[in-house]
Amino acid sequence: MGPGLHARAPGSFPGLYLQFPCEIEKLDAGTRLTPRGPWGTYPGSMSATSHKATQSFERRDIDPRWLVVDANDQVLGRLATRVAMVLRGKHRPQFTPHADVGDFVIVVNAEKVKLTGRKLEQKTYYRHTGYTGHVKETTAGRLLQGPHADRVVRNAVRGMLPKNALGRKLLSKLKIYTGPEHPHAAQKPEELSLG
């Protein structure tokens, strides 16, 4: 058989045919099939030039930025996904899954975040005081009207981060404030678009 034909491997079962182009080479020890394609070799083989080491970045390789987000009339879930992505560093080409390569995020007007449907009355948050049987619950609406409205956004973002030491470290880079003011003007935060 010539080049570009499908051949049966020597010594194989009569009905078994190779499904890729090949060339038959005659050797002293016997016959050998050499798979080839338009690239020169079988696609499963890897040469030394085609393999490159995976780049892994660390915290010291990244210059973190400070970003500010206005949560006024933003849907909670969509806001939280964008914030979690920036905290992880997935918006960077240097993203490394096991490293803290994200930016700092400041969220203002957290009490004005929007929840769709009937979540203000139906979404329930639970906490435990530490005493037996003392599980406390509150709705999202009551939490947003109380003094700890930032917990709604914080809990939403926490649920989208890794549940390990890296996730806890990333959550410490999230600064949430009720109202339009924040004390991080010295960091010169840039506006983060949610689009």
C-alpha positions as CSV (number, residue, x, y, z in Angstrom):
1,M,0.0,0.0,0.0
2,G,1.2,3.5,-0.7
3,P,1.0,6.7,1.3
4,G,-2.4,8.0,2.2
5,L,-4.1,4.6,2.2
6,H,-5.8,2.9,5.2
7,A,-3.9,-0.2,6.1
8,R,-4.4,-3.2,8.3
9,A,-1.8,-3.5,11.0
10,P,0.5,-6.6,10.5
11,G,-0.3,-9.4,12.9
12,S,-3.6,-7.8,13.9
13,F,-7.1,-9.2,13.5
14,P,-8.2,-9.5,9.9
15,G,-11.1,-7.0,10.3
16,L,-9.1,-4.4,12.2
17,Y,-8.1,-1.4,10.1
18,L,-6.3,1.8,11.1
19,Q,-8.4,4.9,10.7
20,F,-5.6,7.3,9.9
21,P,-3.3,7.7,6.9
22,C,-0.1,5.7,7.2
23,E,3.0,4.6,5.4
24,I,4.4,1.1,5.5
25,E,8.1,0.8,6.1
26,K,10.1,-2.4,5.4
27,L,12.6,-3.1,8.1
28,D,15.0,-6.0,8.7
29,A,12.9,-7.1,11.6
30,G,9.6,-6.8,9.8
31,T,7.0,-4.3,8.7
32,R,6.2,-1.2,10.7
33,L,3.3,1.2,10.1
34,T,4.2,4.9,10.5
35,P,1.1,7.0,11.1
36,R,1.2,10.4,9.5
37,G,-1.1,13.4,8.9
38,P,-0.8,16.8,7.3
39,W,1.3,17.8,10.3
40,G,3.8,15.0,9.8
41,T,3.1,12.6,12.7
42,Y,0.2,11.1,14.4
43,P,-1.7,13.8,16.4
44,G,-1.4,12.0,19.7
45,S,2.4,12.1,19.7
46,M,4.1,15.1,21.2
47,S,7.5,16.3,20.2
48,A,9.8,18.4,22.5
49,T,9.1,21.6,20.6
50,S,5.3,21.3,20.9
51,H,5.3,21.0,24.7
52,K,5.6,24.1,26.8
53,A,5.7,24.4,30.6
54,T,2.6,25.8,32.2
55,Q,3.3,29.2,33.7
56,S,2.3,29.7,37.3
57,F,2.1,33.1,39.0
58,E,2.4,34.1,42.6
59,R,1.1,37.1,44.5
60,R,4.4,39.0,44.1
61,D,4.2,38.7,40.3
62,I,0.9,40.7,40.2
63,D,0.4,44.4,41.0
64,P,-3.1,44.4,42.6
65,R,-5.5,47.2,41.7
66,W,-8.3,48.7,43.8
67,L,-11.7,48.8,42.2
68,V,-15.0,50.3,43.4
69,V,-18.5,49.1,42.5
70,D,-21.7,51.0,43.1
71,A,-24.3,48.4,44.1
72,N,-27.3,50.8,43.7
73,D,-30.0,49.0,41.8
74,Q,-27.7,46.1,40.8
75,V,-29.1,42.6,40.9
76,L,-27.4,40.8,43.8
77,G,-26.3,37.6,42.0
78,R,-24.9,39.4,39.0
79,L,-23.0,41.8,41.1
80,A,-21.6,39.0,43.3
81,T,-20.5,36.9,40.3
82,R,-18.5,39.8,38.8
83,V,-17.0,40.7,42.2
84,A,-16.0,37.1,42.9
85,M,-14.4,36.8,39.5
86,V,-12.3,39.9,40.1
87,L,-11.3,38.8,43.6
88,R,-10.1,35.5,42.2
89,G,-8.2,37.1,39.4
90,K,-10.0,35.3,36.6
91,H,-10.1,38.5,34.6
92,R,-6.3,38.5,34.3
93,P,-4.3,36.4,31.7
94,Q,-2.0,35.5,34.7
95,F,-4.8,33.7,36.5
96,T,-3.5,30.8,38.7
97,P,-6.1,28.7,40.4
98,H,-4.1,28.1,43.6
99,A,-2.8,31.6,44.1
100,D,-4.1,35.0,45.2
101,V,-3.8,37.0,42.0
102,G,-7.0,39.1,42.2
103,D,-7.7,42.7,42.9
104,F,-9.2,44.5,45.9
105,V,-12.9,45.4,45.5
106,I,-14.8,48.1,47.3
107,V,-18.6,47.9,47.2
108,V,-20.6,51.0,48.1
109,N,-24.4,51.4,48.6
110,A,-24.7,47.8,49.6
111,E,-28.1,48.4,51.2
112,K,-29.6,49.4,47.8
113,V,-28.8,46.2,46.1
114,K,-31.8,44.7,44.2
115,L,-33.2,41.2,44.7
116,T,-35.6,39.8,42.1
117,G,-38.9,38.0,42.7
118,R,-40.0,37.6,46.3
119,K,-36.5,37.1,47.7
120,L,-36.8,40.0,50.1
121,E,-39.4,38.1,52.0
122,Q,-38.4,34.5,51.2
123,K,-34.6,34.4,51.2
124,T,-33.6,33.4,54.7
125,Y,-30.2,33.7,56.4
126,Y,-29.3,31.5,59.4
127,R,-26.7,32.0,62.2
128,H,-26.0,30.2,65.4
129,T,-25.2,32.0,68.7
130,G,-23.1,29.1,70.0
131,Y,-25.7,28.1,72.6
132,T,-27.6,24.8,72.2
133,G,-30.8,25.3,70.2
134,H,-30.1,29.0,69.5
135,V,-30.3,29.1,65.7
136,K,-31.4,32.6,64.6
137,E,-32.9,33.3,61.2
138,T,-33.7,36.5,59.4
139,T,-34.9,37.4,55.9
140,A,-33.0,39.4,53.3
141,G,-35.4,42.3,53.6
142,R,-34.9,42.7,57.3
143,L,-31.1,42.3,56.9
144,L,-31.0,45.0,54.3
145,Q,-33.0,47.5,56.5
146,G,-30.9,46.7,59.6
147,P,-27.4,47.9,60.6
148,H,-25.7,44.9,58.9
149,A,-26.9,45.3,55.3
150,D,-23.4,44.6,54.0
151,R,-23.8,40.9,55.0
152,V,-26.2,40.2,52.1
153,V,-23.5,41.1,49.6
154,R,-20.7,39.5,51.6
155,N,-22.6,36.1,51.9
156,A,-23.4,36.1,48.2
157,V,-19.8,36.6,47.3
158,R,-18.5,34.2,49.9
159,G,-20.7,31.4,48.3
160,M,-18.9,32.0,45.0
161,L,-15.4,31.7,46.3
162,P,-13.4,28.6,47.1
163,K,-14.2,27.0,50.5
164,N,-10.7,26.9,51.8
165,A,-7.9,29.1,53.1
166,L,-7.5,30.8,49.7
167,G,-11.2,31.7,49.7
168,R,-11.0,33.3,53.2
169,K,-7.9,35.3,52.1
170,L,-9.8,36.5,49.0
171,L,-12.8,37.5,51.1
172,S,-10.6,39.8,53.2
173,K,-9.9,41.8,50.1
174,L,-13.6,42.7,49.7
175,K,-14.6,45.9,51.4
176,I,-18.4,46.6,51.7
177,Y,-20.0,49.8,52.9
178,T,-23.5,51.0,53.3
179,G,-23.8,54.4,51.8
180,P,-21.8,56.1,49.0
181,E,-18.6,56.9,51.1
182,H,-15.6,54.7,51.7
183,P,-12.3,55.3,53.5
184,H,-10.0,54.0,50.7
185,A,-9.5,57.2,48.6
186,A,-5.7,56.9,49.2
187,Q,-5.6,53.7,47.2
188,K,-7.1,55.6,44.1
189,P,-9.7,53.0,43.3
190,E,-10.9,52.7,39.7
191,E,-14.5,52.2,38.6
192,L,-15.4,48.6,37.9
193,S,-18.0,48.1,35.2
194,L,-20.5,45.3,35.6
195,G,-21.2,45.0,31.9
